[in-house]
Amino acid sequence: DQQVKQNSPSLSVQEGRISILNCDYTNSMFDYFLWYKKYPAEGPTFLISISSIKDKNEDGRFTVFLNKSAKHLSLHIVPSQPGDSAVYFCAASDNTDKLIFGTGTRLQVFP
Amino acid sequence: AAGVIQSPRHLIKEKRETATLKCYPIPRHDTVYWYQQGPGQDPQFLISFYEKMQSDKGSIPDRFSAQQFSDYHSELNMSSLELGDSALYFCASSAHSLGDEKLFFGSGTQLSVL
């Protein structure tokens, strides 16, 4: 049973445009959400996080939005750059600290 | 800045052999997590340790065991290896006692069971 879902396995965006990656979750006990970026043969790299008490968190080109009623979060990257091309994982945790990962979305930013 | 160190980076074993994966967390991080990522899959939580005690357990087979040592490094021991154990094994660490829930991952150990 996949508690964290990323329904788009891949996304292709032109450089300079906005990339929007989506994530849905089913467990209402999740109270902390994170986005990780992963390159081949490397470990996931932390990007940005949001607590359930917030609905938006921004860090440079990256913004995460949380809609608790819809159990949905999204990551916005603007402007997108070719170096952003990677697999992006959404992850969630409850008070047990361990992360539950989504299935990932492969983002390709083309010139 | 120091990151999570995992060794070895690559490991090739045959069926029924044993393997030991090592993880050195970021200095002053007290919690270590092990994840398994199969080809084309999301990372699956295996087990975690806080202050050298097992803190949580996920989908870890009984053939696997792990521990965290006094210097906070951790080892994942895998016995009676099966073909299906071939995967990328990630270790992550966090500063749980400081209230920081972010996990920082190592580069992983690619295990191939032949």
Backbone of each chain as ProteinMPNN parsed JSONL, in Angstrom:
{"seq_chain_A": "DQQVKQNSPSLSVQEGRISILNCDYTNSMFDYFLWYKKYPAEGPTFLISISSIKDKNEDGRFTVFLNKSAKHLSLHIVPSQPGDSAVYFCAASDNTDKLIFGTGTRLQVFP", "coords_chain_A": {"N_chain_A": [[0.846, -1.185, 0.0], [0.863, 1.999, -1.093], [1.761, 4.771, 0.55], [2.629, 7.27, -0.043], [2.418, 9.0, -2.964], [3.534, 9.604, -6.245], [2.26, 10.53, -9.044], [3.092, 11.146, -11.574], [5.446, 9.768, -13.507], [7.388, 10.962, -15.035], [8.584, 14.146, -16.241], [8.854, 16.784, -18.484], [10.423, 19.805, -19.165], [10.905, 23.061, -20.45], [13.905, 24.952, -20.335], [14.053, 27.69, -18.096], [11.345, 27.851, -17.754], [8.555, 27.042, -15.538], [8.739, 24.275, -13.335], [6.596, 21.857, -12.102], [6.093, 19.618, -9.653], [4.231, 16.973, -8.394], [2.662, 15.483, -5.501], [0.958, 13.084, -3.616], [-0.578, 12.004, -0.578], [-1.652, 9.496, 1.769], [-1.798, 9.031, 4.477], [-2.999, 10.517, 7.264], [-1.575, 11.081, 9.495], [0.898, 11.975, 8.881], [3.207, 14.574, 9.347], [5.257, 16.034, 8.458], [7.021, 16.992, 5.633], [9.092, 16.335, 2.842], [11.252, 17.132, 0.117], [13.383, 15.419, -2.053], [16.229, 15.255, -4.142], [17.616, 13.296, -6.688], [20.458, 12.05, -8.235], [21.729, 9.738, -10.69], [23.368, 6.89, -9.29], [23.947, 8.179, -6.938], [23.23, 9.237, -3.551], [19.985, 10.298, -2.275], [19.469, 13.804, -2.203], [18.789, 16.322, 0.091], [16.314, 18.779, -0.478], [14.157, 20.652, 0.139], [11.805, 21.338, 2.751], [8.669, 21.004, 4.537], [6.585, 21.777, 7.229], [3.588, 20.467, 8.712], [2.156, 22.528, 9.795], [2.378, 24.649, 8.211], [1.616, 26.127, 4.986], [3.153, 26.781, 2.915], [6.497, 26.932, 1.778], [9.494, 28.505, 1.01], [12.513, 28.528, -0.835], [14.846, 30.049, -2.385], [14.896, 29.185, -5.723], [13.101, 27.217, -5.322], [9.941, 26.168, -4.206], [7.693, 24.841, -1.908], [4.42, 23.671, -1.643], [1.727, 22.983, 0.483], [-1.261, 21.266, 0.819], [-3.29, 20.419, 3.11], [-5.912, 19.508, 3.463], [-6.482, 18.327, 1.07], [-4.551, 16.456, 1.062], [-2.146, 16.794, -0.34], [0.859, 17.763, -1.883], [3.136, 19.991, -3.504], [5.978, 20.703, -5.537], [7.544, 23.511, -6.703], [9.64, 24.686, -9.19], [11.333, 27.383, -10.218], [13.143, 29.776, -12.075], [13.373, 26.899, -14.191], [16.308, 24.921, -14.622], [18.836, 23.357, -16.669], [20.521, 21.82, -15.014], [18.81, 20.99, -13.082], [17.747, 18.668, -13.833], [16.876, 15.515, -12.883], [15.919, 12.819, -10.664], [13.128, 13.306, -8.655], [12.122, 12.899, -5.385], [9.359, 12.744, -3.304], [8.808, 12.829, 0.171], [7.569, 11.695, 3.327], [6.899, 12.02, 6.835], [5.856, 10.771, 10.042], [5.496, 10.993, 13.564], [7.466, 9.155, 13.971], [9.846, 9.563, 12.767], [11.157, 8.12, 10.638], [11.353, 8.174, 7.066], [8.89, 8.009, 4.553], [8.908, 7.248, 1.26], [7.892, 8.578, -1.915], [7.281, 7.368, -5.275], [8.832, 8.695, -7.05], [9.676, 11.21, -9.501], [10.867, 11.73, -12.66], [12.579, 14.435, -13.758], [13.17, 16.299, -16.621], [14.959, 18.874, -17.913], [15.098, 20.794, -20.663], [17.099, 22.641, -23.038]], "CA_chain_A": [[0.0, 0.0, 0.0], [1.741, 3.146, -1.256], [1.22, 5.88, 1.33], [3.048, 8.509, -0.691], [2.33, 8.695, -4.389], [3.854, 10.596, -7.249], [1.572, 9.892, -10.158], [3.774, 11.416, -12.836], [6.791, 9.192, -13.471], [8.353, 11.816, -15.706], [8.144, 15.499, -16.585], [9.812, 17.45, -19.362], [10.153, 21.239, -19.088], [11.913, 23.869, -21.127], [14.717, 25.818, -19.477], [13.47, 29.007, -17.861], [9.929, 27.707, -17.399], [8.299, 26.489, -14.212], [8.513, 22.835, -13.172], [5.688, 21.563, -10.982], [6.069, 18.199, -9.33], [3.129, 16.728, -7.471], [2.769, 14.357, -4.574], [-0.235, 12.861, -2.802], [-0.357, 11.047, 0.508], [-2.905, 8.962, 2.305], [-1.751, 8.926, 5.93], [-3.262, 11.828, 7.872], [-0.657, 11.279, 10.619], [2.124, 12.609, 8.404], [3.233, 15.971, 9.769], [6.473, 16.675, 7.949], [7.158, 16.561, 4.246], [10.376, 16.735, 2.294], [11.577, 16.795, -1.267], [14.765, 15.036, -2.285], [16.658, 15.192, -5.538], [18.557, 12.18, -6.783], [21.158, 11.78, -9.474], [22.12, 8.319, -10.78], [24.515, 6.398, -8.515], [24.177, 9.008, -5.76], [22.143, 9.211, -2.597], [19.066, 11.433, -2.34], [19.953, 15.052, -1.608], [17.679, 17.113, 0.625], [16.053, 20.026, -1.187], [13.302, 21.579, 0.871], [10.83, 20.631, 3.572], [7.569, 21.81, 5.059], [5.855, 21.209, 8.348], [2.143, 20.482, 8.463], [1.546, 23.751, 10.31], [2.523, 25.653, 7.173], [1.112, 25.731, 3.68], [4.104, 27.177, 1.876], [7.861, 27.203, 2.194], [10.224, 28.931, -0.17], [13.968, 28.588, -0.688], [15.41, 30.343, -3.689], [14.038, 28.825, -6.856], [12.244, 26.093, -4.923], [8.825, 26.442, -3.296], [6.828, 23.686, -1.671], [3.073, 24.01, -1.213], [1.046, 21.873, 1.146], [-2.7, 21.359, 0.968], [-3.572, 19.299, 4.026], [-7.261, 18.97, 3.256], [-6.435, 17.463, -0.111], [-3.413, 15.553, 1.246], [-1.393, 17.008, -1.572], [1.899, 18.784, -1.881], [3.78, 20.177, -4.795], [7.259, 21.405, -5.574], [7.67, 24.386, -7.849], [10.997, 25.115, -9.471], [11.263, 28.441, -11.225], [13.099, 29.153, -13.389], [14.026, 25.589, -14.29], [17.623, 24.931, -15.248], [19.23, 21.998, -17.082], [21.1, 21.109, -13.873], [17.741, 20.467, -12.231], [17.35, 17.352, -14.369], [17.158, 14.477, -11.888], [14.694, 12.213, -10.135], [12.695, 13.996, -7.453], [11.304, 12.085, -4.494], [8.599, 13.319, -2.215], [8.88, 11.943, 1.33], [6.753, 12.157, 4.446], [7.139, 11.327, 8.094], [5.017, 11.085, 11.186], [6.361, 11.198, 14.729], [8.446, 8.082, 14.105], [11.083, 10.049, 12.132], [11.55, 7.515, 9.375], [10.705, 8.76, 5.903], [8.222, 7.169, 3.569], [9.167, 7.892, -0.009], [7.072, 8.36, -3.096], [7.903, 6.569, -6.317], [9.761, 9.522, -7.796], [9.356, 11.796, -10.81], [12.09, 12.088, -13.39], [12.453, 15.745, -14.404], [14.134, 16.607, -17.672], [14.888, 20.269, -18.322], [15.817, 20.897, -21.939], [17.414, 24.043, -23.403]], "C_chain_A": [[0.89, 1.246, 0.0], [1.135, 4.336, -0.542], [1.571, 7.231, 0.73], [3.139, 8.217, -2.188], [2.758, 9.886, -5.238], [3.366, 10.019, -8.57], [2.211, 10.148, -11.512], [5.173, 10.834, -12.773], [7.838, 10.081, -14.137], [7.715, 13.144, -16.078], [9.244, 16.139, -17.413], [9.446, 18.924, -19.448], [11.272, 21.979, -19.804], [12.641, 24.751, -20.109], [14.062, 27.189, -19.345], [12.007, 28.952, -17.451], [9.797, 27.143, -15.998], [8.14, 24.975, -14.292], [7.627, 22.647, -11.948], [5.625, 20.053, -10.799], [5.046, 17.971, -8.227], [3.294, 15.463, -6.652], [1.481, 14.277, -3.759], [0.07, 11.843, -1.709], [-1.691, 10.624, 1.099], [-2.957, 8.977, 3.833], [-1.905, 10.308, 6.571], [-2.351, 12.094, 9.073], [0.666, 11.918, 10.167], [2.103, 14.091, 8.781], [4.465, 16.716, 9.262], [6.747, 16.097, 6.569], [8.45, 17.127, 3.667], [10.432, 16.391, 0.813], [13.073, 16.517, -1.358], [15.0, 14.962, -3.785], [17.704, 14.091, -5.636], [19.134, 12.066, -8.185], [21.52, 10.293, -9.5], [23.37, 8.02, -9.955], [24.864, 7.313, -7.338], [23.003, 8.868, -4.807], [21.216, 10.395, -2.781], [19.642, 12.641, -1.61], [18.759, 15.878, -1.161], [17.552, 18.435, -0.13], [15.329, 21.039, -0.302], [12.288, 20.766, 1.659], [9.725, 21.587, 4.006], [6.898, 21.049, 6.191], [4.369, 21.336, 8.075], [1.447, 21.734, 9.008], [1.646, 24.901, 9.296], [1.849, 25.188, 5.893], [2.063, 26.112, 2.546], [5.48, 27.366, 2.51], [8.691, 27.468, 0.943], [11.717, 28.987, 0.129], [14.557, 28.795, -2.082], [14.444, 30.012, -4.812], [13.011, 27.748, -6.507], [11.171, 26.547, -3.928], [8.009, 25.172, -3.144], [5.5, 24.2, -1.113], [2.434, 22.771, -0.609], [-0.432, 22.18, 1.279], [-3.152, 20.174, 1.816], [-4.939, 18.686, 3.781], [-7.289, 18.024, 2.067], [-5.348, 16.408, 0.007], [-2.519, 15.595, 0.001], [-0.306, 18.042, -1.33], [2.546, 18.851, -3.25], [5.078, 20.946, -4.614], [7.311, 22.214, -6.86], [9.123, 24.805, -8.006], [10.897, 26.174, -10.567], [12.398, 29.443, -11.024], [13.835, 27.814, -13.393], [15.337, 25.711, -15.054], [18.002, 23.501, -15.652], [19.823, 21.176, -15.944], [20.064, 20.58, -12.909], [17.285, 19.08, -12.687], [17.824, 16.251, -13.426], [15.842, 13.785, -11.563], [14.374, 12.898, -8.815], [11.766, 13.077, -6.661], [10.626, 12.973, -3.47], [8.696, 12.338, -1.048], [8.068, 12.554, 2.466], [7.114, 11.39, 5.699], [6.077, 11.708, 9.117], [5.944, 11.227, 12.384], [7.381, 10.082, 14.932], [9.771, 8.415, 13.413], [11.449, 9.393, 10.816], [10.756, 8.144, 8.243], [10.057, 7.675, 5.05], [8.325, 7.907, 2.249], [8.069, 7.623, -1.021], [7.889, 7.627, -4.147], [8.837, 7.38, -7.206], [9.204, 10.033, -9.114], [10.664, 12.215, -11.457], [11.843, 13.396, -14.13], [13.568, 15.921, -15.423], [13.927, 18.049, -18.079], [15.733, 20.417, -19.58], [16.003, 22.361, -22.312], [16.37, 24.653, -24.331]], "O_chain_A": [[1.588, 1.515, 0.978], [0.108, 4.861, -0.972], [0.882, 8.223, 0.972], [3.847, 7.306, -2.616], [2.382, 11.027, -4.971], [3.992, 9.125, -9.139], [1.914, 9.456, -12.486], [6.018, 11.36, -12.048], [9.028, 9.972, -13.844], [6.497, 13.262, -16.213], [10.425, 16.044, -17.077], [8.306, 19.268, -19.762], [12.433, 21.571, -19.767], [12.044, 25.229, -19.145], [13.587, 27.772, -20.319], [11.488, 29.902, -16.865], [10.789, 26.808, -15.351], [7.492, 24.456, -15.201], [7.887, 23.215, -10.887], [5.166, 19.318, -11.674], [5.013, 18.706, -7.24], [3.966, 14.513, -7.053], [0.98, 15.292, -3.274], [0.879, 10.936, -1.898], [-2.709, 11.3, 0.949], [-4.04, 8.94, 4.417], [-1.031, 11.163, 6.428], [-2.348, 13.199, 9.614], [1.459, 12.352, 11.003], [1.106, 14.779, 8.563], [4.684, 17.88, 9.598], [6.712, 14.883, 6.364], [8.843, 18.254, 3.968], [9.751, 15.484, 0.335], [13.903, 17.256, -0.829], [14.105, 14.652, -4.572], [18.573, 13.969, -4.772], [18.41, 11.995, -9.177], [21.607, 9.659, -8.448], [24.312, 8.811, -9.931], [25.967, 7.227, -6.798], [21.918, 8.437, -5.198], [21.608, 11.398, -3.378], [20.226, 12.512, -0.534], [17.829, 16.109, -1.934], [18.543, 19.118, -0.389], [15.83, 22.132, -0.037], [11.953, 19.643, 1.283], [9.835, 22.805, 3.861], [6.677, 19.841, 6.112], [3.938, 22.197, 7.308], [0.275, 21.969, 8.711], [1.078, 25.974, 9.496], [1.547, 24.006, 5.732], [1.816, 25.808, 1.379], [5.61, 27.885, 3.619], [8.597, 26.745, -0.049], [12.135, 29.432, 1.197], [14.74, 27.849, -2.848], [13.315, 30.501, -4.843], [12.152, 27.416, -7.324], [11.465, 27.221, -2.94], [7.675, 24.51, -4.127], [5.472, 25.054, -0.227], [2.58, 21.661, -1.121], [-0.811, 23.232, 1.792], [-3.368, 19.074, 1.307], [-5.102, 17.47, 3.882], [-8.03, 17.041, 2.06], [-5.234, 15.547, -0.865], [-2.197, 14.572, -0.604], [-0.521, 19.056, -0.665], [2.507, 17.904, -4.035], [5.246, 21.723, -3.674], [7.144, 21.681, -7.957], [9.756, 25.235, -7.041], [10.444, 25.906, -11.68], [12.598, 29.917, -9.906], [14.814, 27.636, -12.668], [15.46, 26.491, -15.998], [17.536, 22.541, -15.038], [19.646, 19.958, -15.909], [20.391, 19.803, -12.012], [16.523, 18.41, -11.991], [19.023, 16.08, -13.203], [14.793, 14.12, -12.113], [15.245, 13.053, -7.959], [10.777, 12.556, -7.178], [11.25, 13.838, -2.856], [8.666, 11.126, -1.266], [7.904, 13.771, 2.55], [7.579, 10.252, 5.634], [5.49, 12.788, 9.074], [7.113, 11.565, 12.197], [8.083, 10.058, 15.943], [10.714, 7.627, 13.473], [12.008, 10.058, 9.944], [9.626, 8.592, 8.437], [10.602, 6.588, 4.858], [7.885, 9.051, 2.129], [7.408, 6.585, -0.991], [9.057, 7.305, -3.925], [9.557, 6.813, -8.028], [8.379, 9.384, -9.756], [11.459, 12.955, -10.877], [10.999, 13.46, -15.024], [14.745, 15.72, -15.126], [12.847, 18.418, -18.54], [16.943, 20.189, -19.556], [15.188, 23.214, -21.959], [16.495, 25.814, -24.722]]}, "seq_chain_B": "AAGVIQSPRHLIKEKRETATLKCYPIPRHDTVYWYQQGPGQDPQFLISFYEKMQSDKGSIPDRFSAQQFSDYHSELNMSSLELGDSALYFCASSAHSLGDEKLFFGSGTQLSVL", "coords_chain_B": {"N_chain_B": [[31.598, 20.338, 3.828], [31.235, 17.612, 6.114], [29.858, 14.531, 5.033], [27.49, 11.785, 4.943], [29.066, 8.727, 5.037], [29.458, 5.841, 3.17], [30.407, 2.447, 2.913], [31.232, -0.657, 1.275], [31.304, 1.04, -1.965], [30.479, -0.485, -4.068], [29.485, -3.882, -4.292], [29.895, -7.254, -4.89], [28.388, -10.319, -4.666], [27.79, -13.837, -4.195], [24.965, -16.062, -4.341], [23.691, -17.089, -1.211], [25.879, -16.255, 0.178], [27.423, -13.975, 2.614], [27.153, -10.499, 3.516], [28.474, -7.36, 4.525], [27.6, -4.117, 5.182], [28.723, -0.813, 5.636], [28.276, 2.22, 7.495], [28.909, 5.577, 8.09], [27.864, 8.124, 9.975], [26.996, 11.653, 9.691], [29.084, 13.808, 11.583], [28.144, 14.228, 14.965], [25.537, 13.558, 14.488], [22.913, 11.523, 15.664], [21.237, 9.533, 14.918], [20.64, 6.832, 12.783], [19.649, 5.549, 9.661], [18.582, 2.881, 7.563], [18.027, 2.183, 4.17], [16.554, 0.475, 1.399], [16.8, 0.323, -2.059], [15.345, -0.917, -4.789], [15.733, -1.668, -8.331], [14.292, 0.869, -10.257], [12.503, 1.459, -8.245], [11.061, 3.034, -5.288], [12.923, 4.224, -2.439], [12.956, 1.975, 0.253], [12.227, 1.752, 3.656], [14.286, 0.175, 6.021], [15.465, -0.186, 8.681], [16.174, 1.544, 11.759], [18.338, 3.368, 14.004], [18.735, 4.875, 17.147], [20.851, 6.564, 19.213], [22.384, 4.204, 19.549], [20.508, 2.261, 19.974], [17.966, 0.191, 18.613], [15.48, 1.893, 16.897], [13.337, 1.856, 15.178], [11.644, -0.314, 12.925], [11.409, -1.603, 9.692], [10.623, -3.026, 6.608], [12.528, -5.207, 6.883], [14.275, -8.133, 6.14], [14.428, -11.229, 8.013], [16.88, -12.355, 7.666], [18.62, -10.333, 7.664], [20.539, -8.168, 9.725], [21.305, -5.468, 11.935], [23.315, -2.965, 13.512], [24.206, -0.263, 15.717], [27.131, 1.355, 16.612], [29.339, 2.397, 19.354], [30.645, 4.639, 18.409], [28.791, 5.683, 16.807], [28.704, 4.795, 14.207], [27.239, 2.549, 11.835], [26.389, -0.825, 10.966], [25.182, -2.979, 8.478], [24.266, -6.203, 8.314], [24.066, -8.906, 6.186], [22.815, -12.012, 5.495], [22.808, -15.305, 3.961], [22.375, -14.574, 1.234], [20.164, -13.599, -1.37], [19.069, -13.581, -4.811], [17.212, -11.554, -5.129], [18.016, -9.675, -3.315], [19.657, -7.924, -4.499], [20.335, -4.626, -4.901], [20.278, -1.063, -4.299], [21.664, 0.157, -1.43], [20.983, 2.457, 0.952], [22.271, 4.565, 3.469], [21.274, 6.802, 5.967], [21.509, 9.753, 8.002], [20.553, 11.612, 10.92], [20.052, 14.453, 13.097], [18.531, 13.775, 15.533], [18.137, 14.312, 18.275], [18.403, 17.0, 18.37], [16.137, 17.875, 17.33], [15.971, 17.977, 14.618], [14.539, 16.921, 11.752], [15.4, 16.303, 9.264], [16.745, 14.033, 6.974], [19.935, 13.001, 5.98], [21.557, 11.636, 3.275], [23.824, 8.989, 2.411], [25.969, 8.015, -0.363], [25.331, 5.493, -1.051], [25.433, 1.868, -1.261], [25.953, -0.304, -3.807], [24.694, -3.354, -4.193], [25.224, -6.41, -5.706], [23.927, -9.499, -6.312], [24.881, -12.572, -7.419]], "CA_chain_B": [[31.046, 19.773, 5.056], [31.269, 16.151, 6.126], [28.598, 13.888, 4.696], [27.358, 10.394, 5.35], [29.99, 7.894, 4.286], [29.086, 4.437, 3.108], [31.379, 1.569, 2.249], [31.875, -0.217, 0.038], [30.394, 1.629, -2.938], [29.967, -1.597, -4.873], [29.761, -5.18, -3.69], [29.359, -8.366, -5.674], [28.361, -11.532, -3.873], [27.03, -14.936, -4.768], [23.84, -16.539, -3.515], [23.962, -17.755, 0.063], [26.998, -15.608, 0.881], [27.068, -12.9, 3.531], [27.688, -9.181, 3.185], [28.407, -6.35, 5.581], [27.645, -2.749, 4.686], [29.051, 0.097, 6.723], [27.766, 3.586, 7.372], [29.464, 6.53, 9.047], [26.972, 9.283, 9.893], [27.562, 12.991, 9.827], [29.456, 14.043, 12.987], [27.129, 14.722, 15.917], [24.224, 12.963, 14.212], [22.732, 10.423, 16.598], [20.28, 8.568, 14.385], [21.029, 6.244, 11.499], [18.568, 4.841, 8.978], [18.959, 2.085, 6.392], [16.995, 2.063, 3.147], [16.86, -0.387, 0.259], [16.122, 0.778, -3.277], [15.452, -1.816, -5.921], [15.714, -0.983, -9.637], [13.044, 1.514, -10.625], [11.586, 1.552, -7.107], [11.376, 4.064, -4.294], [13.651, 3.691, -1.277], [12.131, 1.341, 1.28], [12.853, 1.804, 4.973], [14.623, -1.132, 6.6], [15.659, -0.166, 10.123], [16.848, 2.746, 12.23], [18.934, 3.323, 15.337], [18.924, 6.15, 17.838], [21.712, 6.375, 20.375], [22.836, 2.817, 19.582], [19.392, 1.346, 20.193], [17.042, 0.127, 17.483], [14.371, 2.792, 17.167], [12.198, 1.529, 14.337], [11.938, -1.429, 12.039], [10.514, -1.639, 8.549], [10.541, -4.293, 5.866], [13.848, -5.838, 6.877], [14.159, -9.589, 6.263], [15.063, -11.82, 9.192], [18.27, -12.698, 7.31], [19.424, -9.122, 7.834], [20.605, -7.584, 11.06], [22.072, -4.229, 11.932], [23.577, -2.383, 14.82], [24.912, 1.01, 15.756], [28.221, 1.211, 17.57], [29.535, 3.516, 20.279], [31.058, 5.837, 17.664], [27.598, 5.998, 16.016], [28.635, 4.191, 12.892], [26.308, 1.428, 11.798], [26.664, -1.881, 10.003], [24.057, -3.811, 8.062], [24.757, -7.538, 8.025], [23.11, -9.607, 5.352], [23.247, -13.394, 5.351], [22.045, -16.147, 3.018], [21.948, -13.627, 0.203], [19.314, -14.067, -2.463], [19.147, -12.723, -6.005], [16.343, -10.402, -4.922], [18.643, -8.685, -2.432], [20.404, -6.981, -5.338], [19.686, -3.32, -4.771], [21.106, 0.017, -3.779], [21.381, 0.299, -0.01], [21.34, 3.786, 1.435], [22.264, 4.913, 4.872], [21.025, 8.216, 6.207], [21.629, 10.117, 9.407], [19.885, 12.851, 11.327], [20.338, 14.91, 14.458], [17.201, 13.635, 16.14], [18.065, 14.936, 19.604], [18.324, 18.446, 18.171], [14.832, 18.157, 16.743], [16.081, 18.138, 13.17], [13.979, 15.722, 11.151], [15.934, 16.073, 7.922], [17.683, 12.938, 6.806], [20.985, 13.218, 4.992], [21.863, 10.322, 2.752], [25.093, 8.652, 1.79], [25.902, 7.715, -1.793], [24.78, 4.169, -1.231], [26.217, 0.692, -1.636], [25.28, -1.103, -4.826], [24.93, -4.783, -3.958], [24.8, -7.311, -6.774], [23.993, -10.905, -5.912], [24.913, -13.363, -8.651]], "C_chain_B": [[31.033, 18.25, 4.977], [29.885, 15.616, 5.813], [28.558, 12.491, 5.249], [28.248, 9.542, 4.437], [29.536, 6.447, 4.332], [30.19, 3.644, 2.415], [30.898, 0.127, 2.291], [30.867, 0.461, -0.891], [29.726, 0.55, -3.787], [30.375, -2.905, -4.207], [29.105, -6.254, -4.544], [29.486, -9.625, -4.837], [27.61, -12.613, -4.644], [25.927, -15.334, -3.803], [24.359, -17.296, -2.302], [25.197, -17.207, 0.785], [26.481, -14.551, 1.854], [27.721, -11.601, 3.083], [27.532, -8.257, 4.378], [28.588, -4.981, 4.957], [27.879, -1.825, 5.867], [28.581, 1.516, 6.426], [28.368, 4.443, 8.479], [28.637, 7.807, 8.943], [27.739, 10.599, 9.957], [27.93, 13.206, 11.297], [28.355, 14.722, 13.783], [25.705, 14.308, 15.547], [24.09, 11.693, 15.04], [21.829, 9.318, 16.067], [20.712, 8.12, 13.002], [19.86, 5.437, 10.947], [19.161, 4.037, 7.82], [17.756, 1.958, 5.469], [17.492, 1.143, 2.035], [16.089, 0.131, -0.953], [16.384, -0.201, -4.408], [15.384, -1.044, -7.227], [14.332, -0.416, -9.947], [12.047, 1.664, -9.491], [11.965, 2.704, -6.196], [12.138, 3.429, -3.141], [12.687, 3.169, -0.214], [12.894, 1.32, 2.606], [13.08, 0.4, 5.517], [14.635, -1.078, 8.12], [16.358, 1.142, 10.505], [17.339, 2.558, 13.66], [19.075, 4.733, 15.877], [19.738, 5.874, 19.088], [22.014, 4.885, 20.612], [21.738, 1.788, 19.883], [18.493, 1.35, 18.951], [15.815, 0.978, 17.8], [13.136, 2.466, 16.337], [12.614, 0.421, 13.367], [10.915, -1.443, 10.915], [10.54, -3.012, 7.915], [11.908, -4.962, 5.757], [13.692, -7.343, 7.056], [14.863, -10.09, 7.528], [16.515, -12.186, 8.933], [19.217, -11.508, 7.492], [19.437, -8.724, 9.305], [21.45, -6.327, 10.971], [22.33, -3.802, 13.358], [24.274, -1.045, 14.653], [25.917, 0.939, 16.894], [28.417, 2.488, 18.395], [29.994, 4.791, 19.576], [29.968, 6.267, 16.677], [27.623, 5.443, 14.597], [27.744, 2.952, 12.959], [26.744, 0.423, 10.742], [25.4, -2.684, 9.742], [24.635, -5.15, 7.621], [23.677, -8.333, 7.302], [23.62, -11.031, 5.139], [22.329, -14.143, 4.389], [21.492, -15.307, 1.871], [21.166, -14.311, -0.91], [19.427, -13.097, -3.629], [18.339, -11.437, -5.803], [16.895, -9.367, -3.966], [19.478, -7.68, -3.222], [19.67, -5.651, -5.355], [20.738, -2.3, -4.358], [20.7, 0.221, -2.324], [21.904, 1.655, 0.454], [21.319, 3.823, 2.948], [21.987, 6.415, 4.953], [21.223, 8.505, 7.689], [20.888, 11.423, 9.675], [20.286, 13.192, 12.753], [19.022, 14.938, 15.224], [17.092, 14.39, 17.46], [18.013, 16.456, 19.518], [17.004, 18.844, 17.525], [14.868, 18.362, 15.24], [15.629, 16.849, 12.499], [14.534, 15.435, 9.764], [16.912, 14.912, 7.948], [18.679, 13.303, 5.709], [21.521, 11.853, 4.577], [23.307, 10.201, 2.278], [24.884, 8.326, 0.325], [25.426, 6.307, -2.079], [25.818, 3.099, -1.521], [25.405, -0.1, -2.642], [25.648, -2.567, -4.618], [24.384, -5.577, -5.134], [24.996, -8.733, -6.295], [23.862, -11.756, -7.172], [24.497, -14.809, -8.396]], "O_chain_B": [[30.843, 17.675, 3.906], [28.874, 16.16, 6.257], [29.479, 12.058, 5.942], [28.174, 9.643, 3.212], [29.266, 5.899, 5.401], [30.815, 4.111, 1.463], [30.227, -0.273, 3.243], [29.671, 0.444, -0.602], [28.562, 0.668, -4.169], [31.46, -3.02, -3.638], [27.922, -6.174, -4.875], [30.57, -9.955, -4.356], [26.897, -12.337, -5.609], [25.95, -14.994, -2.62], [25.337, -18.04, -2.377], [25.52, -17.654, 1.886], [25.285, -14.267, 1.917], [28.718, -11.609, 2.362], [26.574, -8.363, 5.143], [29.588, -4.711, 4.292], [27.322, -2.015, 6.948], [28.502, 1.944, 5.274], [28.338, 4.076, 9.654], [28.701, 8.501, 7.929], [28.938, 10.645, 10.232], [27.16, 12.821, 12.178], [27.723, 15.671, 13.318], [24.76, 14.681, 16.243], [25.018, 10.887, 15.117], [21.676, 8.279, 16.709], [21.099, 8.931, 12.161], [19.172, 4.733, 11.685], [20.122, 4.466, 7.181], [16.639, 1.672, 5.898], [18.691, 1.05, 1.771], [14.88, 0.35, -0.884], [17.5, -0.301, -4.918], [15.01, 0.129, -7.226], [13.331, -1.132, -9.904], [10.877, 1.961, -9.729], [13.047, 3.278, -6.314], [12.011, 2.229, -2.895], [11.728, 3.844, 0.163], [14.057, 0.92, 2.662], [12.189, -0.449, 5.479], [13.911, -1.825, 8.778], [17.038, 1.761, 9.687], [16.838, 1.723, 14.413], [19.476, 5.657, 15.168], [19.359, 5.05, 19.92], [21.91, 4.387, 21.733], [22.013, 0.597, 20.029], [18.291, 2.389, 18.323], [15.186, 0.806, 18.844], [12.014, 2.766, 16.745], [13.792, 0.261, 13.046], [9.713, -1.312, 11.148], [10.485, -4.032, 8.602], [12.38, -5.246, 4.657], [13.054, -7.791, 8.008], [15.779, -9.446, 8.039], [17.299, -12.315, 9.873], [20.439, -11.655, 7.475], [18.46, -8.925, 10.027], [22.223, -6.154, 10.028], [21.645, -4.227, 14.288], [24.847, -0.738, 13.608], [25.59, 0.516, 18.002], [27.762, 3.506, 18.169], [29.768, 5.894, 20.074], [30.202, 7.116, 15.816], [26.653, 5.608, 13.858], [27.532, 2.386, 14.032], [27.385, 0.777, 9.753], [24.653, -3.021, 10.661], [25.406, -5.216, 6.663], [22.534, -8.416, 7.75], [24.734, -11.227, 4.654], [21.238, -13.685, 4.052], [20.296, -15.332, 1.583], [21.465, -15.432, -1.323], [19.827, -11.944, -3.462], [18.741, -10.365, -6.256], [16.313, -8.293, -3.814], [19.951, -6.69, -2.663], [18.517, -5.572, -5.777], [21.9, -2.622, -4.108], [19.525, 0.432, -2.025], [23.095, 1.953, 0.362], [20.48, 3.209, 3.607], [22.425, 7.187, 4.1], [21.118, 7.608, 8.525], [20.638, 12.219, 8.77], [20.784, 12.353, 13.505], [18.479, 16.003, 15.518], [16.077, 15.031, 17.733], [17.626, 17.124, 20.477], [16.785, 20.015, 17.212], [13.908, 18.862, 14.653], [16.263, 15.806, 12.658], [14.177, 14.429, 9.151], [17.78, 14.818, 8.816], [18.315, 13.837, 4.662], [21.888, 11.029, 5.415], [23.919, 11.163, 1.815], [23.759, 8.356, -0.173], [25.146, 5.965, -3.228], [26.929, 3.387, -1.966], [24.285, -0.519, -2.348], [26.79, -2.963, -4.847], [23.221, -5.431, -5.509], [26.099, -9.126, -5.916], [22.869, -11.674, -7.895], [24.468, -15.616, -9.325]]}, "name": "protein", "num_of_chains": 2, "seq": "DQQVKQNSPSLSVQEGRISILNCDYTNSMFDYFLWYKKYPAEGPTFLISISSIKDKNEDGRFTVFLNKSAKHLSLHIVPSQPGDSAVYFCAASDNTDKLIFGTGTRLQVFPAAGVIQSPRHLIKEKRETATLKCYPIPRHDTVYWYQQGPGQDPQFLISFYEKMQSDKGSIPDRFSAQQFSDYHSELNMSSLELGDSALYFCASSAHSLGDEKLFFGSGTQLSVL"}
